[in-house]
Amino acid sequence: MSKTAIKIILGICIALFIVTFAIAVPIFFRPFYYWNIKWLNISDNSGFSEETIKTAYNDIMDYLVLNKQFKTGELPHTEEAKSHFEDCKKLFLLDFWVLGISAAFIIVIFILTKTKKLNLSNKKHTVAFYSALGLIGFFAAIGIWGAIDFSGLFEAFHRLFFFGKTNWVFYNDAEIISILPEELWMNFGILILSVIVISVISIFVYDLLYRKKISTQNQLKN
C-alpha cells in the first residue's frame, strides 16, 4: 500500500475516531443526563420523581449498551417504542465498532512510525490537521443548522439513520417522551460538538508544535 493511501485511510480513521468517541461520551457518561433532569426540570414537567426517571433511563441504557433485558423502569412502553430502541442498539453497536477499529488502526500506524518502520512525515501539516479541517467544515454546517432549526435537524437525523422506519415517532409513549424531551437531545448534541471542538483544537496545537519542531530541525541542518 502506498504512503498516500495510508495517509488517506489514517485521516479518515482519525476523523471517525473523534466523531465516534464524542458520541460515546454521553452514552457512557450517565451523570450528564442526571444533571439534565435538574437543568430541564424533567421531573416537574413529566410528573415523575427524579428516582423514577433515573431508573427508567438506566434500564434503557443498560439495554442499549449492556444488552440487558429491555425495561423502562416503572414507566409503561409500547412495542413500537421497544422496536425503536432495538434500532438504536444497532446504531450504538455500529458506533462502538467504528470507534474500536479506527482506534486500532491509529495505534498500529503510531507504533510503526515510532519504530521507524513507516515514515509519514510531512513538511507542511500532519495528517490529523487535515482530518480536523474536514470535521470543522462538516460540523460547522451541522451546528448552524441545529442553531437555526433543531427540530428540522432532529427529524432529518432520524429519517436518515432510521430510513424507512416510523417507529421513532412513538406518540403513544408519552411517559418515555416526557423524560427524553427534545431539549435533552440538543444538550447531548452540544456535548458531542464540544468534545469534537476540543479534539480539533488539540490537533491544531499539536500540528503547530510539530511544524515548529520541523522548522527548527531544518534550521539546524542548514
C-alpha positions as CSV (number, residue, x, y, z in Angstrom):
1,M,0.0,0.0,0.0
2,S,1.4,3.4,-0.9
3,K,2.1,6.1,1.7
4,T,-0.6,8.3,0.1
5,A,-3.2,5.6,0.6
6,I,-2.1,5.1,4.2
7,K,-2.4,8.8,4.9
8,I,-5.9,9.0,3.4
9,I,-7.1,6.0,5.4
10,L,-5.4,7.3,8.5
11,G,-7.0,10.7,8.0
12,I,-10.4,9.1,7.7
13,C,-9.8,6.9,10.8
14,I,-8.8,10.0,12.8
15,A,-12.0,11.8,11.9
16,L,-14.1,8.7,12.6
17,F,-12.4,8.1,15.9
18,I,-13.1,11.7,17.0
19,V,-16.7,11.6,16.0
20,T,-17.5,8.1,17.4
21,F,-15.6,8.9,20.6
22,A,-17.6,12.1,21.0
23,I,-20.8,10.2,20.5
24,A,-19.7,7.6,23.1
25,V,-19.2,10.3,25.8
26,P,-22.9,11.0,26.5
27,I,-23.7,7.3,26.1
28,F,-21.3,6.2,28.8
29,F,-21.3,9.4,31.0
30,R,-24.7,9.0,32.5
31,P,-24.3,11.8,35.1
32,F,-24.8,14.2,32.2
33,Y,-28.4,13.0,31.9
34,Y,-28.8,13.2,35.6
35,W,-27.8,16.9,35.5
36,N,-30.2,17.5,32.7
37,I,-33.0,16.3,34.9
38,K,-32.5,19.4,37.0
39,W,-31.5,21.7,34.2
40,L,-34.6,21.0,32.2
41,N,-36.9,20.4,35.1
42,I,-37.7,17.0,33.7
43,S,-39.2,15.8,37.0
44,D,-41.7,18.7,37.2
45,N,-42.6,18.6,33.5
46,S,-43.1,14.8,33.4
47,G,-44.7,14.4,36.8
48,F,-42.3,11.6,37.8
49,S,-39.8,11.6,40.7
50,E,-36.1,12.0,39.9
51,E,-35.5,8.5,41.2
52,T,-38.2,7.1,38.8
53,I,-36.7,8.9,35.9
54,K,-33.1,7.8,36.6
55,T,-34.3,4.1,37.0
56,A,-36.1,4.3,33.6
57,Y,-33.2,5.9,31.9
58,N,-30.7,3.4,33.4
59,D,-32.8,0.5,32.3
60,I,-33.0,1.8,28.7
61,M,-29.2,2.4,28.6
62,D,-28.5,-1.0,30.2
63,Y,-30.4,-2.5,27.3
64,L,-28.7,-0.4,24.7
65,V,-25.1,-0.7,26.0
66,L,-25.0,-3.9,28.1
67,N,-27.6,-5.9,26.2
68,K,-29.8,-6.4,29.2
69,Q,-33.5,-7.1,29.0
70,F,-35.5,-4.2,27.7
71,K,-37.2,-2.3,30.5
72,T,-38.3,1.3,31.2
73,G,-38.4,1.2,35.0
74,E,-41.9,2.0,36.3
75,L,-42.9,3.7,33.0
76,P,-45.1,1.8,30.5
77,H,-43.9,1.3,27.0
78,T,-45.4,0.1,23.7
79,E,-44.0,-2.4,21.3
80,E,-43.3,0.5,18.9
81,A,-41.0,2.1,21.5
82,K,-39.2,-1.2,22.1
83,S,-38.8,-1.6,18.3
84,H,-37.3,1.9,18.1
85,F,-34.8,1.2,20.8
86,E,-33.8,-2.1,19.1
87,D,-32.9,0.1,16.1
88,C,-31.0,2.4,18.4
89,K,-29.0,-0.5,19.8
90,K,-27.8,-1.3,16.3
91,L,-26.5,2.3,15.9
92,F,-24.8,2.1,19.3
93,L,-23.1,-1.1,18.3
94,L,-22.0,0.4,15.0
95,D,-20.5,3.4,16.8
96,F,-18.6,1.2,19.2
97,W,-17.2,-1.0,16.3
98,V,-16.1,2.0,14.3
99,L,-14.5,3.6,17.4
100,G,-12.6,0.4,18.1
101,I,-11.5,-0.3,14.6
102,S,-10.4,3.3,13.9
103,A,-8.5,3.4,17.3
104,A,-6.8,0.1,16.4
105,F,-5.6,1.4,13.0
106,I,-4.3,4.7,14.5
107,I,-2.4,2.8,17.2
108,V,-0.8,0.4,14.6
109,I,0.3,3.4,12.5
110,F,1.6,5.2,15.6
111,I,3.7,2.1,16.5
112,L,5.0,1.7,13.0
113,T,6.1,5.4,12.8
114,K,7.7,5.3,16.3
115,T,9.7,2.2,15.4
116,K,10.8,3.8,12.1
117,K,9.1,1.1,10.1
118,L,6.9,3.7,8.4
119,N,7.6,7.3,7.6
120,L,4.6,9.6,7.2
121,S,6.3,12.9,8.0
122,N,5.1,15.9,6.1
123,K,6.8,19.3,5.7
124,K,3.5,21.2,5.8
125,H,1.0,19.7,8.2
126,T,0.2,16.4,10.0
127,V,-2.5,14.0,8.6
128,A,-4.6,14.8,11.7
129,F,-4.6,18.5,10.7
130,Y,-6.5,17.8,7.5
131,S,-8.9,15.5,9.4
132,A,-9.6,18.3,11.8
133,L,-10.2,20.7,8.9
134,G,-12.8,18.3,7.4
135,L,-14.5,18.0,10.7
136,I,-14.7,21.7,11.2
137,G,-16.4,22.2,7.9
138,F,-18.9,19.4,8.3
139,F,-19.9,20.1,11.9
140,A,-19.9,23.8,11.4
141,A,-22.7,23.3,8.9
142,I,-24.5,20.9,11.3
143,G,-24.1,23.3,14.2
144,I,-25.6,26.2,12.2
145,W,-28.5,24.0,11.0
146,G,-29.1,23.0,14.6
147,A,-29.0,26.6,15.9
148,I,-31.5,27.7,13.3
149,D,-33.8,24.7,13.2
150,F,-33.0,22.0,15.7
151,S,-36.4,20.3,15.2
152,G,-35.7,20.0,11.5
153,L,-32.2,18.6,12.1
154,F,-33.6,16.2,14.7
155,E,-36.2,14.9,12.2
156,A,-33.6,14.7,9.3
157,F,-31.3,12.7,11.5
158,H,-34.0,10.2,12.3
159,R,-35.1,9.9,8.7
160,L,-31.5,9.3,7.7
161,F,-30.5,6.8,10.3
162,F,-33.9,5.1,10.7
163,F,-34.6,5.1,6.9
164,G,-38.0,3.7,6.0
165,K,-39.0,3.4,9.7
166,T,-41.7,5.4,11.5
167,N,-41.3,3.8,14.9
168,W,-39.1,6.7,16.1
169,V,-42.3,8.8,16.3
170,F,-43.9,6.9,19.2
171,Y,-46.8,9.2,20.2
172,N,-48.3,6.5,22.4
173,D,-45.4,6.6,24.8
174,A,-45.9,10.0,26.3
175,E,-44.2,8.9,29.5
176,I,-40.9,8.0,27.8
177,I,-41.1,11.1,25.6
178,S,-41.5,13.2,28.7
179,I,-38.2,12.0,30.2
180,L,-36.4,12.4,26.9
181,P,-37.5,15.8,25.7
182,E,-36.1,17.5,22.6
183,E,-34.1,19.9,24.7
184,L,-32.2,17.0,26.1
185,W,-31.1,15.9,22.6
186,M,-30.0,19.4,21.9
187,N,-27.8,19.3,25.1
188,F,-26.4,15.9,24.0
189,G,-25.6,17.5,20.7
190,I,-23.8,20.4,22.3
191,L,-21.8,18.0,24.4
192,I,-20.8,15.9,21.4
193,L,-19.8,19.1,19.4
194,S,-17.9,20.3,22.4
195,V,-15.8,17.1,22.5
196,I,-15.2,17.4,18.8
197,V,-14.1,21.1,19.1
198,I,-11.7,20.3,22.0
199,S,-10.3,17.4,19.9
200,V,-9.8,19.7,16.9
201,I,-8.2,22.4,18.9
202,S,-5.8,19.8,20.4
203,I,-4.9,18.7,16.9
204,F,-4.2,22.2,15.8
205,V,-2.0,22.9,18.8
206,Y,-0.1,19.6,18.2
207,D,0.2,20.5,14.5
208,L,1.7,23.9,15.3
209,L,4.2,22.4,17.7
210,Y,5.0,19.8,15.1
211,R,5.7,22.4,12.4
212,K,7.9,24.4,14.8
213,K,9.9,21.3,15.5
214,I,10.4,20.5,11.8
215,S,11.3,24.2,11.2
216,T,13.9,24.1,14.0
217,Q,15.4,20.8,12.7
218,N,15.7,22.2,9.2
219,Q,17.4,25.4,10.5
220,L,19.9,23.2,12.5
221,K,20.7,21.2,9.3
222,N,21.3,24.4,7.3
